[in-house]
Amino acid sequence: MRYAYLQLGSDAEAEEAVDLTFDQVMDRWPRMLQMENPESYAWTILQRRIIDVHRKRQRHPE
């Protein structure tokens, strides 16, 4: 959550990114258990969700 907040600067957007990451990890959990480094995979998912939030911001300026 802290990493997402530092990247996004907003509690709401950080929470959105983390929630989406959690959902995606849970969907892939059985496959992730077979991976050598599931933590890296989860970090990659979070980073991609942060990018998605940045893109969403650009389409919908506040």
Distance bins in CASP14 RR format, pairs under 12 A and 6 or more apart:
PFRMAT RR
TARGET T0000
AUTHOR 0000-0000-0000
RMODE 2
METHOD distances of the structure
MODEL  1
1 7 0 0 0 0 0 1 0 0 0 0 0
1 8 0 0 0 0 0 1 0 0 0 0 0
1 9 0 0 0 0 0 1 0 0 0 0 0
1 10 0 0 0 0 0 1 0 0 0 0 0
1 11 0 0 0 0 1 0 0 0 0 0 0
1 12 0 0 0 0 0 1 0 0 0 0 0
1 13 0 0 0 0 0 1 0 0 0 0 0
1 14 1 0 1 0 0 0 0 0 0 0 0
1 15 1 0 0 1 0 0 0 0 0 0 0
1 16 0 0 0 0 0 1 0 0 0 0 0
1 17 0 0 0 0 1 0 0 0 0 0 0
1 18 1 0 1 0 0 0 0 0 0 0 0
1 19 0 0 0 0 1 0 0 0 0 0 0
1 21 0 0 0 0 0 1 0 0 0 0 0
1 22 0 0 0 0 0 1 0 0 0 0 0
1 46 0 0 0 0 1 0 0 0 0 0 0
1 50 0 0 0 0 0 1 0 0 0 0 0
2 8 0 0 0 0 0 1 0 0 0 0 0
2 9 0 0 0 0 0 1 0 0 0 0 0
2 11 0 0 0 0 0 1 0 0 0 0 0
2 14 0 0 0 0 1 0 0 0 0 0 0
2 15 0 0 0 0 0 1 0 0 0 0 0
2 17 0 0 0 0 0 1 0 0 0 0 0
2 18 0 0 0 0 1 0 0 0 0 0 0
2 46 0 0 0 0 0 1 0 0 0 0 0
3 9 0 0 0 0 0 1 0 0 0 0 0
3 14 0 0 0 0 1 0 0 0 0 0 0
3 17 0 0 0 0 1 0 0 0 0 0 0
3 18 0 0 0 0 1 0 0 0 0 0 0
3 21 0 0 0 0 0 1 0 0 0 0 0
3 42 0 0 0 0 0 1 0 0 0 0 0
3 43 0 0 0 0 1 0 0 0 0 0 0
3 46 1 0 0 1 0 0 0 0 0 0 0
3 47 0 0 0 0 1 0 0 0 0 0 0
3 49 0 0 0 0 0 1 0 0 0 0 0
3 50 0 0 0 0 1 0 0 0 0 0 0
4 10 0 0 0 0 1 0 0 0 0 0 0
4 11 0 0 0 0 1 0 0 0 0 0 0
4 12 0 0 0 0 0 1 0 0 0 0 0
4 13 1 0 0 1 0 0 0 0 0 0 0
4 14 1 1 0 0 0 0 0 0 0 0 0
4 15 1 0 0 1 0 0 0 0 0 0 0
4 16 0 0 0 0 1 0 0 0 0 0 0
4 17 1 0 1 0 0 0 0 0 0 0 0
4 18 1 0 1 0 0 0 0 0 0 0 0
4 19 0 0 0 0 1 0 0 0 0 0 0
4 20 0 0 0 0 0 1 0 0 0 0 0
4 21 0 0 0 0 1 0 0 0 0 0 0
4 22 0 0 0 0 0 1 0 0 0 0 0
4 43 0 0 0 0 0 1 0 0 0 0 0
4 45 0 0 0 0 0 1 0 0 0 0 0
4 46 1 0 0 1 0 0 0 0 0 0 0
4 47 0 0 0 0 1 0 0 0 0 0 0
4 48 0 0 0 0 0 1 0 0 0 0 0
4 49 1 0 0 1 0 0 0 0 0 0 0
4 50 1 0 0 1 0 0 0 0 0 0 0
4 51 0 0 0 0 0 1 0 0 0 0 0
4 52 0 0 0 0 0 1 0 0 0 0 0
4 53 0 0 0 0 1 0 0 0 0 0 0
4 54 0 0 0 0 0 1 0 0 0 0 0
5 11 1 0 0 1 0 0 0 0 0 0 0
5 12 0 0 0 0 1 0 0 0 0 0 0
5 13 0 0 0 0 1 0 0 0 0 0 0
5 14 1 0 1 0 0 0 0 0 0 0 0
5 15 0 0 0 0 1 0 0 0 0 0 0
5 16 0 0 0 0 0 1 0 0 0 0 0
5 17 0 0 0 0 1 0 0 0 0 0 0
5 18 0 0 0 0 1 0 0 0 0 0 0
5 46 0 0 0 0 0 1 0 0 0 0 0
5 50 0 0 0 0 0 1 0 0 0 0 0
5 53 0 0 0 0 0 1 0 0 0 0 0
6 13 0 0 0 0 0 1 0 0 0 0 0
6 14 0 0 0 0 1 0 0 0 0 0 0
6 17 0 0 0 0 0 1 0 0 0 0 0
6 46 0 0 0 0 0 1 0 0 0 0 0
6 50 0 0 0 0 1 0 0 0 0 0 0
7 13 0 0 0 0 1 0 0 0 0 0 0
7 14 1 0 0 1 0 0 0 0 0 0 0
7 17 0 0 0 0 1 0 0 0 0 0 0
7 18 0 0 0 0 0 1 0 0 0 0 0
7 46 0 0 0 0 1 0 0 0 0 0 0
7 47 0 0 0 0 1 0 0 0 0 0 0
7 48 0 0 0 0 0 1 0 0 0 0 0
7 49 0 0 0 0 0 1 0 0 0 0 0
7 50 1 0 1 0 0 0 0 0 0 0 0
7 51 0 0 0 0 1 0 0 0 0 0 0
7 52 0 0 0 0 0 1 0 0 0 0 0
7 53 0 0 0 0 1 0 0 0 0 0 0
7 54 0 0 0 0 1 0 0 0 0 0 0
7 57 0 0 0 0 0 1 0 0 0 0 0
8 14 1 0 1 0 0 0 0 0 0 0 0
8 15 0 0 0 0 1 0 0 0 0 0 0
8 16 0 0 0 0 1 0 0 0 0 0 0
8 17 1 0 0 1 0 0 0 0 0 0 0
8 18 0 0 0 0 0 1 0 0 0 0 0
8 46 0 0 0 0 0 1 0 0 0 0 0
8 47 0 0 0 0 0 1 0 0 0 0 0
8 49 0 0 0 0 1 0 0 0 0 0 0
8 50 1 0 0 1 0 0 0 0 0 0 0
8 51 0 0 0 0 0 1 0 0 0 0 0
8 52 0 0 0 0 0 1 0 0 0 0 0
8 53 1 0 1 0 0 0 0 0 0 0 0
8 54 1 0 0 1 0 0 0 0 0 0 0
8 55 0 0 0 0 0 1 0 0 0 0 0
8 56 0 0 0 0 0 1 0 0 0 0 0
8 57 0 0 0 0 1 0 0 0 0 0 0
9 15 0 0 0 0 0 1 0 0 0 0 0
9 16 0 0 0 0 0 1 0 0 0 0 0
9 17 0 0 0 0 0 1 0 0 0 0 0
9 50 0 0 0 0 0 1 0 0 0 0 0
9 53 0 0 0 0 0 1 0 0 0 0 0
9 54 0 0 0 0 0 1 0 0 0 0 0
9 57 0 0 0 0 0 1 0 0 0 0 0
10 16 0 0 0 0 1 0 0 0 0 0 0
10 17 0 0 0 0 1 0 0 0 0 0 0
10 50 0 0 0 0 0 1 0 0 0 0 0
10 53 0 0 0 0 1 0 0 0 0 0 0
10 54 0 0 0 0 0 1 0 0 0 0 0
10 56 0 0 0 0 0 1 0 0 0 0 0
10 57 0 0 0 0 1 0 0 0 0 0 0
10 62 0 0 0 0 1 0 0 0 0 0 0
11 17 0 0 0 0 0 1 0 0 0 0 0
11 18 0 0 0 0 0 1 0 0 0 0 0
12 18 0 0 0 0 0 1 0 0 0 0 0
12 19 0 0 0 0 0 1 0 0 0 0 0
12 53 0 0 0 0 1 0 0 0 0 0 0
12 56 0 0 0 0 0 1 0 0 0 0 0
12 57 0 0 0 0 0 1 0 0 0 0 0
12 62 0 0 0 0 0 1 0 0 0 0 0
13 19 0 0 0 0 0 1 0 0 0 0 0
13 20 0 0 0 0 0 1 0 0 0 0 0
13 49 0 0 0 0 1 0 0 0 0 0 0
13 50 0 0 0 0 1 0 0 0 0 0 0
13 51 0 0 0 0 0 1 0 0 0 0 0
13 52 0 0 0 0 0 1 0 0 0 0 0
13 53 1 0 1 0 0 0 0 0 0 0 0
13 54 0 0 0 0 1 0 0 0 0 0 0
13 55 0 0 0 0 0 1 0 0 0 0 0
13 56 0 0 0 0 1 0 0 0 0 0 0
13 57 1 0 0 1 0 0 0 0 0 0 0
13 60 0 0 0 0 0 1 0 0 0 0 0
13 62 0 0 0 0 0 1 0 0 0 0 0
14 20 0 0 0 0 0 1 0 0 0 0 0
14 21 0 0 0 0 0 1 0 0 0 0 0
14 46 0 0 0 0 0 1 0 0 0 0 0
14 49 0 0 0 0 0 1 0 0 0 0 0
14 50 0 0 0 0 1 0 0 0 0 0 0
14 53 0 0 0 0 1 0 0 0 0 0 0
15 21 0 0 0 0 0 1 0 0 0 0 0
15 22 0 0 0 0 0 1 0 0 0 0 0
15 49 0 0 0 0 0 1 0 0 0 0 0
15 53 0 0 0 0 0 1 0 0 0 0 0
16 22 0 0 0 0 0 1 0 0 0 0 0
16 23 0 0 0 0 0 1 0 0 0 0 0
16 46 0 0 0 0 0 1 0 0 0 0 0
16 49 1 0 0 1 0 0 0 0 0 0 0
16 50 0 0 0 0 1 0 0 0 0 0 0
16 52 0 0 0 0 1 0 0 0 0 0 0
16 53 1 0 0 1 0 0 0 0 0 0 0
16 54 0 0 0 0 0 1 0 0 0 0 0
16 56 0 0 0 0 1 0 0 0 0 0 0
16 57 0 0 0 0 0 1 0 0 0 0 0
17 23 0 0 0 0 0 1 0 0 0 0 0
17 24 0 0 0 0 0 1 0 0 0 0 0
17 45 0 0 0 0 1 0 0 0 0 0 0
17 46 1 0 0 1 0 0 0 0 0 0 0
17 47 0 0 0 0 1 0 0 0 0 0 0
17 48 0 0 0 0 1 0 0 0 0 0 0
17 49 1 0 1 0 0 0 0 0 0 0 0
17 50 1 0 1 0 0 0 0 0 0 0 0
17 51 0 0 0 0 1 0 0 0 0 0 0
17 52 1 0 0 1 0 0 0 0 0 0 0
17 53 1 0 1 0 0 0 0 0 0 0 0
17 54 0 0 0 0 1 0 0 0 0 0 0
17 55 0 0 0 0 0 1 0 0 0 0 0
17 56 0 0 0 0 0 1 0 0 0 0 0
17 57 0 0 0 0 0 1 0 0 0 0 0
18 24 0 0 0 0 0 1 0 0 0 0 0
18 25 0 0 0 0 0 1 0 0 0 0 0
18 42 0 0 0 0 0 1 0 0 0 0 0
18 43 0 0 0 0 0 1 0 0 0 0 0
18 45 0 0 0 0 0 1 0 0 0 0 0
18 46 1 0 0 1 0 0 0 0 0 0 0
18 47 0 0 0 0 0 1 0 0 0 0 0
18 49 1 0 0 1 0 0 0 0 0 0 0
18 50 0 0 0 0 1 0 0 0 0 0 0
18 53 0 0 0 0 0 1 0 0 0 0 0
19 25 0 0 0 0 0 1 0 0 0 0 0
19 26 0 0 0 0 0 1 0 0 0 0 0
19 45 0 0 0 0 0 1 0 0 0 0 0
19 46 0 0 0 0 0 1 0 0 0 0 0
19 49 0 0 0 0 1 0 0 0 0 0 0
19 53 0 0 0 0 0 1 0 0 0 0 0
20 26 0 0 0 0 0 1 0 0 0 0 0
20 27 0 0 0 0 0 1 0 0 0 0 0
20 45 0 0 0 0 1 0 0 0 0 0 0
20 46 0 0 0 0 1 0 0 0 0 0 0
20 47 0 0 0 0 0 1 0 0 0 0 0
20 48 0 0 0 0 1 0 0 0 0 0 0
20 49 1 0 1 0 0 0 0 0 0 0 0
20 50 0 0 0 0 1 0 0 0 0 0 0
20 51 0 0 0 0 0 1 0 0 0 0 0
20 52 1 0 0 1 0 0 0 0 0 0 0
20 53 0 0 0 0 1 0 0 0 0 0 0
20 56 0 0 0 0 0 1 0 0 0 0 0
21 27 0 0 0 0 0 1 0 0 0 0 0
21 28 0 0 0 0 0 1 0 0 0 0 0
21 41 0 0 0 0 0 1 0 0 0 0 0
21 42 1 0 0 1 0 0 0 0 0 0 0
21 43 0 0 0 0 1 0 0 0 0 0 0
21 44 0 0 0 0 1 0 0 0 0 0 0
21 45 1 0 1 0 0 0 0 0 0 0 0
21 46 1 0 1 0 0 0 0 0 0 0 0
21 47 0 0 0 0 1 0 0 0 0 0 0
21 48 0 0 0 0 1 0 0 0 0 0 0
21 49 1 0 1 0 0 0 0 0 0 0 0
21 50 0 0 0 0 1 0 0 0 0 0 0
21 51 0 0 0 0 0 1 0 0 0 0 0
21 52 0 0 0 0 0 1 0 0 0 0 0
21 53 0 0 0 0 0 1 0 0 0 0 0
22 28 0 0 0 0 0 1 0 0 0 0 0
22 29 0 0 0 0 0 1 0 0 0 0 0
22 42 0 0 0 0 1 0 0 0 0 0 0
22 45 0 0 0 0 1 0 0 0 0 0 0
22 46 0 0 0 0 1 0 0 0 0 0 0
22 49 0 0 0 0 1 0 0 0 0 0 0
23 29 0 0 0 0 0 1 0 0 0 0 0
23 42 0 0 0 0 0 1 0 0 0 0 0
23 45 0 0 0 0 1 0 0 0 0 0 0
23 46 0 0 0 0 0 1 0 0 0 0 0
23 49 0 0 0 0 1 0 0 0 0 0 0
24 31 0 0 0 0 0 1 0 0 0 0 0
24 32 0 0 0 0 0 1 0 0 0 0 0
24 41 0 0 0 0 1 0 0 0 0 0 0
24 42 0 0 0 0 1 0 0 0 0 0 0
24 44 0 0 0 0 0 1 0 0 0 0 0
24 45 1 0 1 0 0 0 0 0 0 0 0
24 46 0 0 0 0 1 0 0 0 0 0 0
24 47 0 0 0 0 0 1 0 0 0 0 0
24 48 0 0 0 0 1 0 0 0 0 0 0
24 49 1 0 0 1 0 0 0 0 0 0 0
24 52 0 0 0 0 0 1 0 0 0 0 0
25 31 0 0 0 0 0 1 0 0 0 0 0
25 32 1 0 0 1 0 0 0 0 0 0 0
25 33 0 0 0 0 0 1 0 0 0 0 0
25 35 0 0 0 0 0 1 0 0 0 0 0
25 38 0 0 0 0 1 0 0 0 0 0 0
25 39 0 0 0 0 0 1 0 0 0 0 0
25 41 0 0 0 0 1 0 0 0 0 0 0
25 42 1 0 1 0 0 0 0 0 0 0 0
25 43 0 0 0 0 0 1 0 0 0 0 0
25 44 0 0 0 0 0 1 0 0 0 0 0
25 45 1 0 0 1 0 0 0 0 0 0 0
25 46 0 0 0 0 1 0 0 0 0 0 0
25 48 0 0 0 0 0 1 0 0 0 0 0
25 49 0 0 0 0 0 1 0 0 0 0 0
26 32 0 0 0 0 1 0 0 0 0 0 0
26 33 0 0 0 0 0 1 0 0 0 0 0
26 42 0 0 0 0 0 1 0 0 0 0 0
26 45 0 0 0 0 0 1 0 0 0 0 0
27 45 0 0 0 0 0 1 0 0 0 0 0
28 34 0 0 0 0 0 1 0 0 0 0 0
28 35 0 0 0 0 1 0 0 0 0 0 0
28 38 0 0 0 0 1 0 0 0 0 0 0
28 41 1 0 0 1 0 0 0 0 0 0 0
28 42 0 0 0 0 1 0 0 0 0 0 0
28 44 0 0 0 0 0 1 0 0 0 0 0
28 45 0 0 0 0 1 0 0 0 0 0 0
29 35 0 0 0 0 0 1 0 0 0 0 0
29 38 0 0 0 0 1 0 0 0 0 0 0
29 41 0 0 0 0 0 1 0 0 0 0 0
29 42 0 0 0 0 0 1 0 0 0 0 0
29 45 0 0 0 0 0 1 0 0 0 0 0
30 38 0 0 0 0 0 1 0 0 0 0 0
31 38 0 0 0 0 1 0 0 0 0 0 0
31 41 0 0 0 0 1 0 0 0 0 0 0
32 38 1 0 1 0 0 0 0 0 0 0 0
32 39 0 0 0 0 1 0 0 0 0 0 0
32 40 0 0 0 0 0 1 0 0 0 0 0
32 41 1 0 1 0 0 0 0 0 0 0 0
32 42 1 0 0 1 0 0 0 0 0 0 0
32 44 0 0 0 0 0 1 0 0 0 0 0
32 45 0 0 0 0 1 0 0 0 0 0 0
33 41 0 0 0 0 0 1 0 0 0 0 0
34 41 0 0 0 0 0 1 0 0 0 0 0
35 41 1 0 1 0 0 0 0 0 0 0 0
35 42 0 0 0 0 1 0 0 0 0 0 0
35 44 0 0 0 0 0 1 0 0 0 0 0
37 43 0 0 0 0 1 0 0 0 0 0 0
37 44 0 0 0 0 0 1 0 0 0 0 0
38 44 0 0 0 0 0 1 0 0 0 0 0
38 45 0 0 0 0 0 1 0 0 0 0 0
39 45 0 0 0 0 0 1 0 0 0 0 0
39 46 0 0 0 0 0 1 0 0 0 0 0
40 46 0 0 0 0 0 1 0 0 0 0 0
40 47 0 0 0 0 0 1 0 0 0 0 0
41 47 0 0 0 0 0 1 0 0 0 0 0
41 48 0 0 0 0 0 1 0 0 0 0 0
42 48 0 0 0 0 0 1 0 0 0 0 0
42 49 0 0 0 0 0 1 0 0 0 0 0
43 49 0 0 0 0 0 1 0 0 0 0 0
43 50 0 0 0 0 0 1 0 0 0 0 0
44 50 0 0 0 0 0 1 0 0 0 0 0
44 51 0 0 0 0 0 1 0 0 0 0 0
45 51 0 0 0 0 0 1 0 0 0 0 0
45 52 0 0 0 0 0 1 0 0 0 0 0
46 52 0 0 0 0 0 1 0 0 0 0 0
46 53 0 0 0 0 0 1 0 0 0 0 0
47 53 0 0 0 0 0 1 0 0 0 0 0
47 54 0 0 0 0 0 1 0 0 0 0 0
48 54 0 0 0 0 0 1 0 0 0 0 0
48 55 0 0 0 0 0 1 0 0 0 0 0
49 55 0 0 0 0 0 1 0 0 0 0 0
49 56 0 0 0 0 0 1 0 0 0 0 0
50 56 0 0 0 0 0 1 0 0 0 0 0
50 57 0 0 0 0 0 1 0 0 0 0 0
51 57 0 0 0 0 0 1 0 0 0 0 0
51 58 0 0 0 0 0 1 0 0 0 0 0
52 58 0 0 0 0 0 1 0 0 0 0 0
52 59 0 0 0 0 0 1 0 0 0 0 0
53 59 0 0 0 0 0 1 0 0 0 0 0
53 60 0 0 0 0 0 1 0 0 0 0 0
54 60 0 0 0 0 0 1 0 0 0 0 0
56 62 0 0 0 0 0 1 0 0 0 0 0
END
